[in-house]
Amino acid sequence: MKLSRVLILILPLLMSLLSSCEAIAGIFKAGMGFGIFIVVAIIIAIIAIVIRFNKQKS
């Protein structure tokens, strides 16, 4: 009887903790993908600016 009460109390706690960890992992994966996208966009913008300046000089 005591074991079932302990499981009833602990099981929802564990389930909520595990689901929050998965949610945070998903957020970090999305953040990493967005960060990579931003870095690539900035690099492309810098290359485009350098190419335009080189065309104007010649």
The first five atom37 places (N, CA, C, CB, O) and aatype in JSON, in Angstrom:
{
  "aatype": [12, 11, 10, 15, 1, 19, 10, 9, 10, 9, 10, 14, 10, 10, 12, 15, 10, 10, 15, 15, 4, 6, 0, 9, 0, 7, 9, 13, 11, 0, 7, 12, 7, 13, 7, 9, 13, 9, 19, 19, 0, 9, 9, 9, 0, 9, 9, 0, 9, 19, 9, 1, 13, 2, 11, 5, 11, 15],
  "atom_mask": [
    [1, 1, 1, 1, 1],
    [1, 1, 1, 1, 1],
    [1, 1, 1, 1, 1],
    [1, 1, 1, 1, 1],
    [1, 1, 1, 1, 1],
    [1, 1, 1, 1, 1],
    [1, 1, 1, 1, 1],
    [1, 1, 1, 1, 1],
    [1, 1, 1, 1, 1],
    [1, 1, 1, 1, 1],
    [1, 1, 1, 1, 1],
    [1, 1, 1, 1, 1],
    [1, 1, 1, 1, 1],
    [1, 1, 1, 1, 1],
    [1, 1, 1, 1, 1],
    [1, 1, 1, 1, 1],
    [1, 1, 1, 1, 1],
    [1, 1, 1, 1, 1],
    [1, 1, 1, 1, 1],
    [1, 1, 1, 1, 1],
    [1, 1, 1, 1, 1],
    [1, 1, 1, 1, 1],
    [1, 1, 1, 1, 1],
    [1, 1, 1, 1, 1],
    [1, 1, 1, 1, 1],
    [1, 1, 1, 0, 1],
    [1, 1, 1, 1, 1],
    [1, 1, 1, 1, 1],
    [1, 1, 1, 1, 1],
    [1, 1, 1, 1, 1],
    [1, 1, 1, 0, 1],
    [1, 1, 1, 1, 1],
    [1, 1, 1, 0, 1],
    [1, 1, 1, 1, 1],
    [1, 1, 1, 0, 1],
    [1, 1, 1, 1, 1],
    [1, 1, 1, 1, 1],
    [1, 1, 1, 1, 1],
    [1, 1, 1, 1, 1],
    [1, 1, 1, 1, 1],
    [1, 1, 1, 1, 1],
    [1, 1, 1, 1, 1],
    [1, 1, 1, 1, 1],
    [1, 1, 1, 1, 1],
    [1, 1, 1, 1, 1],
    [1, 1, 1, 1, 1],
    [1, 1, 1, 1, 1],
    [1, 1, 1, 1, 1],
    [1, 1, 1, 1, 1],
    [1, 1, 1, 1, 1],
    [1, 1, 1, 1, 1],
    [1, 1, 1, 1, 1],
    [1, 1, 1, 1, 1],
    [1, 1, 1, 1, 1],
    [1, 1, 1, 1, 1],
    [1, 1, 1, 1, 1],
    [1, 1, 1, 1, 1],
    [1, 1, 1, 1, 1]
  ],
  "atom_positions": [
    [[0.83, -1.19, 0.0], [0.0, 0.0, 0.0], [0.87, 1.26, 0.0], [-0.94, 0.0, 1.21], [0.58, 2.21, -0.73]],
    [[1.92, 1.27, 0.8], [2.79, 2.45, 0.85], [3.54, 2.64, -0.47], [3.78, 2.34, 2.01], [3.76, 3.76, -0.92]],
    [[3.93, 1.53, -1.07], [4.65, 1.62, -2.34], [3.79, 2.26, -3.42], [5.11, 0.23, -2.79], [4.29, 3.07, -4.2]],
    [[2.54, 1.92, -3.47], [1.66, 2.5, -4.49], [1.47, 4.0, -4.25], [0.29, 1.79, -4.5], [1.38, 4.76, -5.21]],
    [[1.41, 4.44, -3.0], [1.29, 5.86, -2.71], [2.55, 6.61, -3.13], [1.02, 6.09, -1.21], [2.47, 7.72, -3.68]],
    [[3.68, 6.0, -2.88], [4.95, 6.63, -3.28], [5.02, 6.74, -4.8], [6.15, 5.83, -2.74], [5.44, 7.77, -5.34]],
    [[4.61, 5.68, -5.5], [4.63, 5.72, -6.96], [3.66, 6.76, -7.5], [4.29, 4.34, -7.54], [3.96, 7.44, -8.49]],
    [[2.51, 6.89, -6.88], [1.54, 7.88, -7.32], [2.09, 9.29, -7.16], [0.23, 7.73, -6.53], [1.79, 10.17, -7.97]],
    [[2.88, 9.52, -6.15], [3.46, 10.85, -5.94], [4.68, 11.1, -6.81], [3.83, 11.02, -4.48], [4.86, 12.21, -7.32]],
    [[5.5, 10.1, -6.98], [6.77, 10.29, -7.69], [6.61, 10.21, -9.21], [7.78, 9.25, -7.23], [7.29, 10.93, -9.93]],
    [[5.74, 9.36, -9.68], [5.6, 9.16, -11.13], [5.23, 10.44, -11.88], [4.55, 8.1, -11.39], [5.87, 10.73, -12.89]],
    [[4.23, 11.22, -11.45], [3.95, 12.47, -12.18], [5.13, 13.45, -12.14], [2.71, 13.14, -11.61], [5.37, 14.18, -13.1]],
    [[5.84, 13.47, -11.03], [7.01, 14.35, -10.93], [8.06, 13.95, -11.94], [7.59, 14.31, -9.51], [8.61, 14.81, -12.64]],
    [[8.36, 12.67, -12.03], [9.36, 12.21, -13.0], [8.91, 12.46, -14.43], [9.64, 10.72, -12.8], [9.72, 12.84, -15.28]],
    [[7.63, 12.26, -14.69], [7.13, 12.49, -16.05], [7.24, 13.96, -16.44], [5.67, 12.02, -16.16], [7.58, 14.28, -17.58]],
    [[6.96, 14.84, -15.51], [7.05, 16.26, -15.84], [8.5, 16.69, -16.02], [6.38, 17.1, -14.75], [8.79, 17.54, -16.87]],
    [[9.4, 16.13, -15.24], [10.81, 16.49, -15.38], [11.38, 15.98, -16.7], [11.62, 15.92, -14.21], [12.13, 16.7, -17.36]],
    [[11.04, 14.77, -17.08], [11.56, 14.22, -18.31], [11.01, 14.96, -19.52], [11.23, 12.74, -18.41], [11.75, 15.21, -20.48]],
    [[9.76, 15.32, -19.51], [9.2, 16.03, -20.66], [9.81, 17.42, -20.78], [7.67, 16.12, -20.54], [10.01, 17.91, -21.9]],
    [[10.1, 18.07, -19.66], [10.71, 19.39, -19.74], [12.13, 19.3, -20.28], [10.71, 20.06, -18.37], [12.58, 20.2, -20.99]],
    [[12.83, 18.24, -19.96], [14.18, 18.06, -20.51], [14.12, 17.89, -22.02], [14.88, 16.85, -19.85], [14.96, 18.43, -22.74]],
    [[13.15, 17.14, -22.49], [13.0, 16.96, -23.93], [12.64, 18.28, -24.6], [11.94, 15.89, -24.23], [13.13, 18.57, -25.7]],
    [[11.81, 19.06, -23.96], [11.42, 20.35, -24.54], [12.63, 21.28, -24.63], [10.31, 21.02, -23.71], [12.81, 21.96, -25.64]],
    [[13.45, 21.3, -23.6], [14.63, 22.15, -23.6], [15.62, 21.68, -24.66], [15.3, 22.16, -22.21], [16.27, 22.49, -25.32]],
    [[15.75, 20.36, -24.82], [16.63, 19.83, -25.87], [16.15, 20.28, -27.25], [16.7, 18.29, -25.79], [16.96, 20.62, -28.11]],
    [[14.85, 20.27, -27.45], [14.3, 20.73, -28.73], [14.56, 22.2, -28.97], [0.0, 0.0, 0.0], [14.86, 22.61, -30.09]],
    [[14.46, 22.99, -27.91], [14.72, 24.43, -28.03], [16.18, 24.67, -28.39], [14.36, 25.16, -26.72], [16.48, 25.52, -29.24]],
    [[17.09, 23.93, -27.76], [18.51, 24.12, -28.07], [18.83, 23.69, -29.48], [19.37, 23.34, -27.08], [19.64, 24.33, -30.15]],
    [[18.2, 22.61, -29.95], [18.44, 22.18, -31.33], [17.94, 23.24, -32.31], [17.74, 20.84, -31.61], [18.62, 23.55, -33.29]],
    [[16.77, 23.79, -32.05], [16.23, 24.85, -32.92], [17.12, 26.08, -32.85], [14.78, 25.21, -32.52], [17.37, 26.72, -33.87]],
    [[17.59, 26.42, -31.67], [18.47, 27.58, -31.51], [19.78, 27.4, -32.24], [0.0, 0.0, 0.0], [20.29, 28.34, -32.84]],
    [[20.32, 26.2, -32.2], [21.57, 25.93, -32.9], [21.37, 26.07, -34.4], [22.11, 24.53, -32.54], [22.21, 26.65, -35.09]],
    [[20.27, 25.53, -34.91], [19.99, 25.64, -36.34], [19.8, 27.09, -36.76], [0.0, 0.0, 0.0], [20.29, 27.5, -37.82]],
    [[19.1, 27.86, -35.95], [18.89, 29.28, -36.25], [20.2, 30.04, -36.19], [17.87, 29.9, -35.27], [20.45, 30.92, -37.01]],
    [[21.05, 29.71, -35.23], [22.35, 30.37, -35.11], [23.23, 30.1, -36.31], [0.0, 0.0, 0.0], [23.9, 31.0, -36.82]],
    [[23.23, 28.87, -36.77], [24.01, 28.52, -37.96], [23.48, 29.28, -39.17], [23.97, 26.99, -38.22], [24.26, 29.77, -39.98]],
    [[22.16, 29.38, -39.29], [21.56, 30.12, -40.39], [21.98, 31.58, -40.37], [20.03, 30.02, -40.33], [22.31, 32.15, -41.41]],
    [[21.98, 32.19, -39.2], [22.36, 33.61, -39.08], [23.82, 33.8, -39.45], [22.1, 34.11, -37.63], [24.16, 34.75, -40.16]],
    [[24.7, 32.92, -38.99], [26.14, 33.04, -39.3], [26.36, 32.92, -40.8], [26.96, 31.96, -38.55], [27.13, 33.68, -41.38]],
    [[25.7, 31.96, -41.43], [25.86, 31.79, -42.88], [25.33, 33.02, -43.62], [25.11, 30.51, -43.37], [25.94, 33.47, -44.59]],
    [[24.2, 33.57, -43.16], [23.65, 34.77, -43.81], [24.6, 35.95, -43.68], [22.28, 35.13, -43.19], [24.76, 36.72, -44.63]],
    [[25.23, 36.11, -42.53], [26.17, 37.21, -42.33], [27.4, 37.04, -43.22], [26.6, 37.3, -40.85], [27.88, 38.0, -43.81]],
    [[27.89, 35.81, -43.32], [29.06, 35.56, -44.17], [28.73, 35.85, -45.63], [29.53, 34.1, -44.03], [29.54, 36.44, -46.34]],
    [[27.54, 35.45, -46.08], [27.13, 35.73, -47.46], [27.0, 37.24, -47.69], [25.79, 35.03, -47.78], [27.39, 37.74, -48.74]],
    [[26.47, 37.95, -46.71], [26.34, 39.41, -46.83], [27.7, 40.07, -46.92], [25.55, 39.99, -45.65], [27.89, 40.99, -47.72]],
    [[28.65, 39.64, -46.12], [30.01, 40.21, -46.16], [30.66, 39.94, -47.5], [30.88, 39.64, -45.02], [31.31, 40.82, -48.07]],
    [[30.51, 38.73, -48.02], [31.09, 38.4, -49.33], [30.46, 39.25, -50.42], [30.89, 36.89, -49.65], [31.16, 39.73, -51.31]],
    [[29.13, 39.45, -50.35], [28.46, 40.29, -51.35], [28.96, 41.72, -51.3], [26.94, 40.25, -51.15], [29.16, 42.34, -52.34]],
    [[29.16, 42.27, -50.11], [29.67, 43.64, -49.96], [31.08, 43.75, -50.53], [29.66, 44.06, -48.49], [31.39, 44.72, -51.23]],
    [[31.93, 42.78, -50.23], [33.31, 42.81, -50.75], [33.31, 42.73, -52.27], [34.13, 41.64, -50.15], [34.09, 43.43, -52.91]],
    [[32.47, 41.9, -52.84], [32.41, 41.79, -54.31], [31.94, 43.1, -54.93], [31.47, 40.64, -54.73], [32.48, 43.51, -55.96]],
    [[30.95, 43.75, -54.32], [30.46, 45.04, -54.87], [31.54, 46.11, -54.81], [29.21, 45.51, -54.1], [31.7, 46.89, -55.76]],
    [[32.29, 46.17, -53.72], [33.36, 47.17, -53.61], [34.46, 46.9, -54.63], [33.94, 47.19, -52.19], [35.04, 47.83, -55.19]],
    [[34.76, 45.63, -54.85], [35.8, 45.3, -55.84], [35.36, 45.64, -57.25], [36.16, 43.83, -55.76], [36.19, 46.04, -58.07]],
    [[34.07, 45.49, -57.56], [33.57, 45.85, -58.9], [33.6, 47.36, -59.11], [32.12, 45.32, -59.09], [33.87, 47.83, -60.22]],
    [[33.35, 48.13, -58.07], [33.34, 49.59, -58.2], [34.75, 50.14, -58.38], [32.67, 50.23, -56.97], [34.93, 51.15, -59.05]],
    [[35.74, 49.49, -57.81], [37.14, 49.97, -57.92], [37.7, 49.72, -59.31], [38.03, 49.26, -56.87], [38.55, 50.49, -59.77]],
    [[37.24, 48.67, -60.0], [37.82, 48.38, -61.3], [37.06, 48.93, -62.46], [37.95, 46.94, -61.48], [37.46, 48.74, -63.6]]
  ]
}
